Amino acid sequence: MTRPAARALNKPLLIVGIDRRLAGLAFIFGVIVGANGSRIAGLILFFSLCMIGRRLTRHDPNLFMILNQVRKQKDLYDPMKRAWFRLLAVRQ
Protein backbone atom coordinates (compact mmCIF):
# COMPACT_ATOMS: atom_id res chain seq x y z
CA MET A 1 0.00 0.00 0.00
CA THR A 2 1.46 3.38 -0.96
CA ARG A 3 0.64 6.62 0.74
CA PRO A 4 1.61 9.62 -1.40
CA ALA A 5 0.92 12.12 1.42
CA ALA A 6 3.61 10.55 3.62
CA ARG A 7 6.23 10.98 0.87
CA ALA A 8 5.25 14.63 0.43
CA LEU A 9 5.49 15.28 4.18
CA ASN A 10 8.95 13.71 4.51
CA LYS A 11 10.40 15.37 1.42
CA PRO A 12 12.94 18.08 2.33
CA LEU A 13 12.33 21.68 1.29
CA LEU A 14 14.92 22.66 -1.32
CA ILE A 15 15.82 26.06 -2.72
CA VAL A 16 17.74 25.90 -6.03
CA GLY A 17 18.56 22.28 -5.28
CA ILE A 18 19.95 22.74 -1.76
CA ASP A 19 18.36 22.58 1.68
CA ARG A 20 16.66 25.85 2.62
CA ARG A 21 18.62 26.21 5.89
CA LEU A 22 21.92 25.69 4.10
CA ALA A 23 20.87 28.16 1.39
CA GLY A 24 20.04 30.74 4.06
CA LEU A 25 23.35 30.13 5.80
CA ALA A 26 25.26 30.53 2.53
CA PHE A 27 23.38 33.77 1.79
CA ILE A 28 24.01 35.24 5.24
CA PHE A 29 27.72 34.36 5.16
CA GLY A 30 28.00 35.83 1.67
CA VAL A 31 26.30 39.06 2.75
CA ILE A 32 28.47 39.40 5.86
CA VAL A 33 31.70 38.84 3.93
CA GLY A 34 30.48 41.11 1.12
CA ALA A 35 29.58 43.91 3.52
CA ASN A 36 32.83 43.78 5.50
CA GLY A 37 35.24 42.88 2.72
CA SER A 38 35.09 42.77 -1.03
CA ARG A 39 31.85 41.90 -2.75
CA ILE A 40 33.68 39.53 -5.06
CA ALA A 41 34.79 37.48 -2.03
CA GLY A 42 31.18 37.43 -0.79
CA LEU A 43 29.92 36.18 -4.15
CA ILE A 44 32.64 33.56 -4.38
CA LEU A 45 31.82 32.35 -0.85
CA PHE A 46 28.10 32.23 -1.62
CA PHE A 47 28.53 30.28 -4.85
CA SER A 48 31.06 27.90 -3.34
CA LEU A 49 28.75 27.12 -0.40
CA CYS A 50 25.88 26.62 -2.84
CA MET A 51 27.93 24.21 -4.92
CA ILE A 52 28.95 22.26 -1.81
CA GLY A 53 25.31 22.18 -0.73
CA ARG A 54 24.17 20.91 -4.13
CA ARG A 55 26.75 18.17 -4.04
CA LEU A 56 25.70 17.13 -0.52
CA THR A 57 22.00 17.13 -1.37
CA ARG A 58 22.62 15.19 -4.57
CA HIS A 59 24.19 12.48 -2.41
CA ASP A 60 21.42 12.55 0.24
CA PRO A 61 18.68 15.23 0.44
CA ASN A 62 18.29 14.78 4.21
CA LEU A 63 22.01 14.94 5.02
CA PHE A 64 21.91 18.50 6.40
CA MET A 65 18.98 17.58 8.65
CA ILE A 66 20.86 14.51 9.92
CA LEU A 67 23.98 16.56 10.63
CA ASN A 68 21.86 19.12 12.47
CA GLN A 69 20.29 16.40 14.64
CA VAL A 70 23.74 14.95 15.43
CA ARG A 71 24.96 18.41 16.42
CA LYS A 72 22.04 18.82 18.82
CA GLN A 73 22.51 15.38 20.40
CA LYS A 74 26.31 15.50 20.52
CA ASP A 75 26.36 15.51 24.32
CA LEU A 76 24.74 12.08 24.41
CA TYR A 77 27.46 10.49 22.30
CA ASP A 78 30.55 12.32 23.54
CA PRO A 79 33.36 9.76 23.92
CA MET A 80 35.37 12.11 26.16
CA LYS A 81 32.75 11.73 28.91
CA ARG A 82 33.81 8.14 29.45
CA ALA A 83 36.40 7.21 32.06
CA TRP A 84 39.93 6.53 30.92
CA PHE A 85 41.21 2.99 31.17
CA ARG A 86 44.62 1.38 31.10
CA LEU A 87 45.68 -1.56 29.05
CA LEU A 88 48.33 -3.68 30.71
CA ALA A 89 50.30 -6.32 28.89
CA VAL A 90 51.10 -9.21 31.21
CA ARG A 91 53.66 -11.88 30.32
CA GLN A 92 53.17 -15.42 31.45
Sequence and secondary structure as in RCSB ss.txt:
>XXXX:A:sequence
MTRPAARALNKPLLIVGIDRRLAGLAFIFGVIVGANGSRIAGLILFFSLCMIGRRLTRHDPNLFMILNQVRKQKD
LYDPMKRAWFRLLAVRQ
>XXXX:A:secstr
   HHHHHHHS  EETTEEHHHHHHHHHHHHHHHHHS HHHHHHHHHHHHHHHHHHHHH TTHHHHHHHHHHTGG
GG GGGS          
